[in-house]
Amino acid sequence: MTETYDFQPDEVRRSDHSTLVHQHINWGVVRAHIVKRTGLARQETRIAPDQHSFLINLKGGARSGEDFVEGRSVGFTPRRPGSVVFVPAHREWSGWDEGDATGSYLFVSVDTKFIEEVLGSKHLAGLKPAIGFRDNMIEDSLQRIAAELNNPDPISVTMAESQAVQLFVQLLRLNGVGLEPAKGGLSPLNLKRINAIIESRPANPPSLEELVREIGVSRRHFFRAFKQSTGKTPHSYVAEHRLKRAVDLLRTTDLSATDIALGCGFASSSHFTVAFKQALGTGPSEFRRRWRS
């Protein structure tokens, strides 16, 4: 993989460490880097990108520190695997943190002209830096980009660009920047109820009929409203939630792949393996081995 973007791990996240592994790839409008380090002590961060940038904690946590945006303190929230940082182009995030001795992160930059052409510059102008937040859809898109970096093929560039668009669509929805309220979708309260049901039943995901009964509307109306609110069908939404939970368990527990499959509502370990590989480009066991190496 050829590096054409001036990203230096020892400069943007400076620290004392025992080992450092830097994987990177340039897809043109999307560039991605995975940095793995061991023997970490205190690390100092300064990211002032020319392009819109995301950083997601893949392994290891930060328990204490300070964060600054444009030199102004914004407090500090402990960051676990899955925590996301967004830094718009020409803004600055700096600070320091201390935590686990072994850690890894994914850094993704997206060309500003590309995303402005897709979504419009007036919408993106209102986006602000966000440090250490969690959002399932944004985490999923970043994990998919990481999977493409680890297993690139001729259509990886298309996948990376589509996931980049998904990142910004979700950011705009989270911030309500320049978007008119969706008409005909589920109300925020009903969507919250649906999410609560899905999250409370990982081993026995609710059927479409159960979700329809919970809201008290027709099947046709629910399907249309759900897709308008989330951009996904109920089936794909539940499937992504199951995979996201499975990824978290693979990274943070020693449960077997079979136990994780059954605990996340898959019919069998083979069904889990096929679905996981289709989504992330690698099997569950190989995924765990890579993130723990």
One Martini backbone bead per residue (centre of mass of N, CA, C, O) as a GRO file, in nm:
protein
  293
    1MET     BB    1   0.095   0.036   0.023
    2THR     BB    2   0.054   0.374  -0.054
    3GLU     BB    3   0.184   0.673   0.069
    4THR     BB    4   0.017   1.019   0.029
    5TYR     BB    5  -0.018   1.094   0.339
    6ASP     BB    6   0.063   1.313   0.607
    7PHE     BB    7   0.083   1.060   0.840
    8GLN     BB    8   0.212   1.071   1.181
    9PRO     BB    9   0.188   0.902   1.468
   10ASP     BB   10   0.429   1.050   1.632
   11GLU     BB   11   0.273   1.336   1.599
   12VAL     BB   12  -0.044   1.309   1.658
   13ARG     BB   13   0.041   1.055   1.876
   14ARG     BB   14   0.236   1.103   2.128
   15SER     BB   15   0.467   0.843   2.261
   16ASP     BB   16   0.550   0.597   2.468
   17HIS     BB   17   0.683   0.284   2.327
   18SER     BB   18   0.753  -0.040   2.211
   19THR     BB   19   0.536  -0.062   1.972
   20LEU     BB   20   0.472  -0.012   1.605
   21VAL     BB   21   0.182  -0.027   1.384
   22HIS     BB   22   0.136   0.076   1.029
   23GLN     BB   23  -0.157   0.101   0.849
   24HIS     BB   24  -0.227   0.184   0.493
   25ILE     BB   25  -0.457   0.377   0.272
   26ASN     BB   26  -0.537   0.500  -0.070
   27TRP     BB   27  -0.859   0.606  -0.231
   28GLY     BB   28  -0.829   0.928  -0.247
   29VAL     BB   29  -1.096   1.047  -0.076
   30VAL     BB   30  -0.995   0.802   0.103
   31ARG     BB   31  -0.822   0.761   0.419
   32ALA     BB   32  -0.638   0.497   0.598
   33HIS     BB   33  -0.553   0.415   0.952
   34ILE     BB   34  -0.364   0.178   1.145
   35VAL     BB   35  -0.279   0.185   1.498
   36LYS     BB   36  -0.034  -0.004   1.686
   37ARG     BB   37   0.032  -0.035   2.047
   38THR     BB   38   0.286  -0.084   2.292
   39GLY     BB   39   0.374   0.042   2.595
   40LEU     BB   40   0.191   0.259   2.693
   41ALA     BB   41   0.161   0.579   2.790
   42ARG     BB   42   0.154   0.881   2.765
   43GLN     BB   43  -0.051   1.077   2.539
   44GLU     BB   44  -0.021   1.310   2.267
   45THR     BB   45  -0.252   1.534   2.100
   46ARG     BB   46  -0.253   1.652   1.742
   47ILE     BB   47  -0.529   1.759   1.534
   48ALA     BB   48  -0.501   1.939   1.201
   49PRO     BB   49  -0.685   1.904   0.940
   50ASP     BB   50  -0.755   1.937   0.589
   51GLN     BB   51  -0.957   1.713   0.653
   52HIS     BB   52  -1.195   1.520   0.728
   53SER     BB   53  -1.204   1.349   1.057
   54PHE     BB   54  -1.155   1.018   1.200
   55LEU     BB   55  -1.167   0.848   1.528
   56ILE     BB   56  -1.122   0.506   1.647
   57ASN     BB   57  -1.144   0.294   1.901
   58LEU     BB   58  -1.035  -0.046   1.905
   59LYS     BB   59  -0.813  -0.059   2.146
   60GLY     BB   60  -0.843   0.038   2.434
   61GLY     BB   61  -0.818   0.280   2.704
   62ALA     BB   62  -0.915   0.605   2.838
   63ARG     BB   63  -0.924   0.741   3.178
   64SER     BB   64  -0.739   1.002   3.141
   65GLY     BB   65  -0.749   1.372   3.089
   66GLU     BB   66  -0.735   1.610   2.807
   67ASP     BB   67  -0.940   1.842   2.615
   68PHE     BB   68  -0.905   2.033   2.300
   69VAL     BB   69  -1.061   2.310   2.119
   70GLU     BB   70  -0.890   2.552   2.003
   71GLY     BB   71  -0.762   2.559   2.314
   72ARG     BB   72  -1.033   2.462   2.447
   73SER     BB   73  -1.177   2.334   2.703
   74VAL     BB   74  -1.394   2.009   2.706
   75GLY     BB   75  -1.297   1.807   2.869
   76PHE     BB   76  -1.338   1.456   2.996
   77THR     BB   77  -1.396   1.130   2.845
   78PRO     BB   78  -1.390   0.823   2.872
   79ARG     BB   79  -1.233   0.577   2.648
   80ARG     BB   80  -1.355   0.325   2.455
   81PRO     BB   81  -1.421   0.095   2.258
   82GLY     BB   82  -1.586   0.298   1.996
   83SER     BB   83  -1.485   0.564   2.021
   84VAL     BB   84  -1.540   0.894   1.880
   85VAL     BB   85  -1.378   1.123   1.648
   86PHE     BB   86  -1.446   1.457   1.521
   87VAL     BB   87  -1.264   1.653   1.263
   88PRO     BB   88  -1.276   1.915   1.099
   89ALA     BB   89  -1.165   2.104   0.876
   90HIS     BB   90  -0.950   2.336   1.022
   91ARG     BB   91  -0.936   2.199   1.294
   92GLU     BB   92  -0.869   2.140   1.658
   93TRP     BB   93  -0.718   1.862   1.838
   94SER     BB   94  -0.623   1.834   2.183
   95GLY     BB   95  -0.403   1.650   2.421
   96TRP     BB   96  -0.440   1.400   2.686
   97ASP     BB   97  -0.362   1.049   2.787
   98GLU     BB   98  -0.454   0.762   3.000
   99GLY     BB   99  -0.403   0.390   3.004
  100ASP     BB  100  -0.366   0.146   2.824
  101ALA     BB  101  -0.080  -0.033   2.701
  102THR     BB  102  -0.284  -0.133   2.477
  103GLY     BB  103  -0.341  -0.006   2.137
  104SER     BB  104  -0.597   0.106   1.890
  105TYR     BB  105  -0.653   0.283   1.571
  106LEU     BB  106  -0.867   0.471   1.352
  107PHE     BB  107  -0.788   0.674   1.063
  108VAL     BB  108  -1.003   0.908   0.884
  109SER     BB  109  -1.008   1.067   0.565
  110VAL     BB  110  -1.205   1.327   0.393
  111ASP     BB  111  -1.277   1.484   0.122
  112THR     BB  112  -1.429   1.787   0.098
  113LYS     BB  113  -1.526   1.800  -0.199
  114PHE     BB  114  -1.672   1.533  -0.211
  115ILE     BB  115  -1.883   1.579   0.022
  116GLU     BB  116  -2.000   1.844  -0.094
  117GLU     BB  117  -2.110   1.724  -0.361
  118VAL     BB  118  -2.308   1.524  -0.217
  119LEU     BB  119  -2.436   1.730   0.037
  120GLY     BB  120  -2.333   2.009   0.076
  121SER     BB  121  -2.188   2.289   0.218
  122LYS     BB  122  -2.417   2.404   0.406
  123HIS     BB  123  -2.435   2.155   0.590
  124LEU     BB  124  -2.124   2.119   0.676
  125ALA     BB  125  -2.069   2.402   0.817
  126GLY     BB  126  -2.210   2.306   1.108
  127LEU     BB  127  -1.985   2.131   1.188
  128LYS     BB  128  -1.838   1.988   1.480
  129PRO     BB  129  -1.652   1.892   1.710
  130ALA     BB  130  -1.619   1.543   1.838
  131ILE     BB  131  -1.554   1.389   2.161
  132GLY     BB  132  -1.618   1.073   2.256
  133PHE     BB  133  -1.844   0.923   2.095
  134ARG     BB  134  -2.158   0.737   2.033
  135ASP     BB  135  -2.241   0.535   1.730
  136ASN     BB  136  -2.344   0.275   1.552
  137MET     BB  137  -2.330   0.374   1.254
  138ILE     BB  138  -2.045   0.497   1.266
  139GLU     BB  139  -1.897   0.248   1.368
  140ASP     BB  140  -1.971   0.061   1.132
  141SER     BB  141  -1.836   0.226   0.905
  142LEU     BB  142  -1.549   0.217   1.025
  143GLN     BB  143  -1.524  -0.094   1.034
  144ARG     BB  144  -1.552  -0.131   0.726
  145ILE     BB  145  -1.299   0.026   0.654
  146ALA     BB  146  -1.106  -0.156   0.811
  147ALA     BB  147  -1.170  -0.413   0.647
  148GLU     BB  148  -1.067  -0.297   0.373
  149LEU     BB  149  -0.777  -0.252   0.462
  150ASN     BB  150  -0.720  -0.559   0.535
  151ASN     BB  151  -0.911  -0.639   0.251
  152PRO     BB  152  -0.831  -0.555  -0.038
  153ASP     BB  153  -0.996  -0.456  -0.346
  154PRO     BB  154  -1.124  -0.331  -0.642
  155ILE     BB  155  -1.399  -0.229  -0.454
  156SER     BB  156  -1.303  -0.064  -0.202
  157VAL     BB  157  -1.346   0.228  -0.295
  158THR     BB  158  -1.655   0.214  -0.300
  159MET     BB  159  -1.696   0.137  -0.007
  160ALA     BB  160  -1.549   0.380   0.122
  161GLU     BB  161  -1.729   0.602  -0.002
  162SER     BB  162  -2.003   0.503   0.110
  163GLN     BB  163  -1.920   0.519   0.412
  164ALA     BB  164  -1.856   0.821   0.415
  165VAL     BB  165  -2.141   0.914   0.357
  166GLN     BB  166  -2.271   0.779   0.605
  167LEU     BB  167  -2.122   0.943   0.817
  168PHE     BB  168  -2.247   1.227   0.733
  169VAL     BB  169  -2.541   1.163   0.750
  170GLN     BB  170  -2.536   1.097   1.055
  171LEU     BB  171  -2.421   1.364   1.154
  172LEU     BB  172  -2.656   1.538   1.053
  173ARG     BB  173  -2.874   1.396   1.217
  174LEU     BB  174  -2.752   1.446   1.500
  175ASN     BB  175  -2.738   1.778   1.445
  176GLY     BB  176  -2.951   1.908   1.244
  177VAL     BB  177  -2.810   2.001   0.973
  178GLY     BB  178  -3.005   2.135   0.728
  179LEU     BB  179  -3.262   1.961   0.815
  180GLU     BB  180  -3.555   1.831   0.758
  181PRO     BB  181  -3.804   1.689   0.884
  182ALA     BB  182  -3.925   1.387   0.875
  183LYS     BB  183  -4.193   1.261   0.691
  184GLY     BB  184  -4.354   0.966   0.812
  185GLY     BB  185  -4.200   0.883   1.042
  186LEU     BB  186  -4.083   0.807   1.327
  187SER     BB  187  -4.089   0.883   1.631
  188PRO     BB  188  -3.863   0.927   1.874
  189LEU     BB  189  -4.015   0.750   2.078
  190ASN     BB  190  -4.060   0.497   1.898
  191LEU     BB  191  -3.763   0.451   1.829
  192LYS     BB  192  -3.675   0.409   2.122
  193ARG     BB  193  -3.852   0.160   2.173
  194ILE     BB  194  -3.730  -0.019   1.956
  195ASN     BB  195  -3.436  -0.013   2.061
  196ALA     BB  196  -3.498  -0.133   2.340
  197ILE     BB  197  -3.593  -0.408   2.238
  198ILE     BB  198  -3.343  -0.494   2.082
  199GLU     BB  199  -3.134  -0.460   2.325
  200SER     BB  200  -3.297  -0.666   2.529
  201ARG     BB  201  -3.281  -0.903   2.271
  202PRO     BB  202  -3.017  -1.056   2.150
  203ALA     BB  203  -3.109  -1.376   2.147
  204ASN     BB  204  -3.427  -1.258   2.070
  205PRO     BB  205  -3.526  -1.113   1.825
  206PRO     BB  206  -3.756  -0.925   1.700
  207SER     BB  207  -4.018  -0.917   1.515
  208LEU     BB  208  -4.206  -0.743   1.303
  209GLU     BB  209  -4.474  -0.795   1.450
  210GLU     BB  210  -4.382  -0.691   1.728
  211LEU     BB  211  -4.315  -0.402   1.640
  212VAL     BB  212  -4.591  -0.331   1.531
  213ARG     BB  213  -4.747  -0.372   1.802
  214GLU     BB  214  -4.593  -0.159   1.967
  215ILE     BB  215  -4.702   0.087   1.779
  216GLY     BB  216  -4.991   0.045   1.631
  217VAL     BB  217  -4.961  -0.041   1.323
  218SER     BB  218  -4.917  -0.111   1.022
  219ARG     BB  219  -4.698  -0.286   0.842
  220ARG     BB  220  -4.664  -0.086   0.609
  221HIS     BB  221  -4.621   0.171   0.777
  222PHE     BB  222  -4.379   0.075   0.941
  223PHE     BB  223  -4.181   0.013   0.716
  224ARG     BB  224  -4.175   0.299   0.594
  225ALA     BB  225  -4.106   0.463   0.856
  226PHE     BB  226  -3.847   0.316   0.932
  227LYS     BB  227  -3.687   0.374   0.673
  228GLN     BB  228  -3.707   0.685   0.695
  229SER     BB  229  -3.558   0.705   0.980
  230THR     BB  230  -3.292   0.492   0.909
  231GLY     BB  231  -3.243   0.367   0.602
  232LYS     BB  232  -3.378   0.089   0.692
  233THR     BB  233  -3.469  -0.209   0.741
  234PRO     BB  234  -3.560  -0.398   0.999
  235HIS     BB  235  -3.378  -0.639   0.932
  236SER     BB  236  -3.105  -0.484   0.886
  237TYR     BB  237  -3.102  -0.342   1.160
  238VAL     BB  238  -3.090  -0.597   1.338
  239ALA     BB  239  -2.841  -0.725   1.202
  240GLU     BB  240  -2.643  -0.493   1.277
  241HIS     BB  241  -2.681  -0.510   1.580
  242ARG     BB  242  -2.577  -0.800   1.614
  243LEU     BB  243  -2.293  -0.749   1.495
  244LYS     BB  244  -2.206  -0.530   1.691
  245ARG     BB  245  -2.221  -0.709   1.944
  246ALA     BB  246  -2.024  -0.923   1.844
  247VAL     BB  247  -1.779  -0.740   1.819
  248ASP     BB  248  -1.764  -0.657   2.117
  249LEU     BB  249  -1.728  -0.950   2.228
  250LEU     BB  250  -1.468  -1.022   2.072
  251ARG     BB  251  -1.301  -0.778   2.203
  252THR     BB  252  -1.401  -0.810   2.539
  253THR     BB  253  -1.400  -1.130   2.527
  254ASP     BB  254  -1.378  -1.510   2.572
  255LEU     BB  255  -1.590  -1.598   2.405
  256SER     BB  256  -1.715  -1.798   2.195
  257ALA     BB  257  -1.844  -1.800   1.885
  258THR     BB  258  -2.090  -1.971   1.961
  259ASP     BB  259  -2.189  -1.804   2.205
  260ILE     BB  260  -2.220  -1.541   2.046
  261ALA     BB  261  -2.419  -1.637   1.837
  262LEU     BB  262  -2.647  -1.715   2.036
  263GLY     BB  263  -2.646  -1.437   2.200
  264CYS     BB  264  -2.719  -1.281   1.900
  265GLY     BB  265  -2.940  -1.470   1.731
  266PHE     BB  266  -2.813  -1.703   1.593
  267ALA     BB  267  -2.874  -2.019   1.470
  268SER     BB  268  -2.555  -2.045   1.415
  269SER     BB  269  -2.218  -2.048   1.368
  270SER     BB  270  -2.232  -2.054   1.056
  271HIS     BB  271  -2.420  -1.814   1.020
  272PHE     BB  272  -2.237  -1.613   1.164
  273THR     BB  273  -1.987  -1.640   0.980
  274VAL     BB  274  -2.119  -1.552   0.716
  275ALA     BB  275  -2.227  -1.272   0.809
  276PHE     BB  276  -1.957  -1.159   0.908
  277LYS     BB  277  -1.796  -1.186   0.641
  278GLN     BB  278  -1.984  -1.010   0.465
  279ALA     BB  279  -1.946  -0.745   0.644
  280LEU     BB  280  -1.602  -0.768   0.724
  281GLY     BB  281  -1.416  -0.988   0.550
  282THR     BB  282  -1.418  -1.182   0.811
  283GLY     BB  283  -1.385  -1.389   1.056
  284PRO     BB  284  -1.422  -1.407   1.393
  285SER     BB  285  -1.144  -1.531   1.470
  286GLU     BB  286  -0.970  -1.344   1.293
  287PHE     BB  287  -1.063  -1.080   1.413
  288ARG     BB  288  -0.964  -1.134   1.700
  289ARG     BB  289  -0.666  -1.184   1.637
  290ARG     BB  290  -0.600  -0.906   1.513
  291TRP     BB  291  -0.695  -0.721   1.767
  292ARG     BB  292  -0.479  -0.894   1.964
  293SER     BB  293  -0.192  -0.844   1.810
   0.00000   0.00000   0.00000
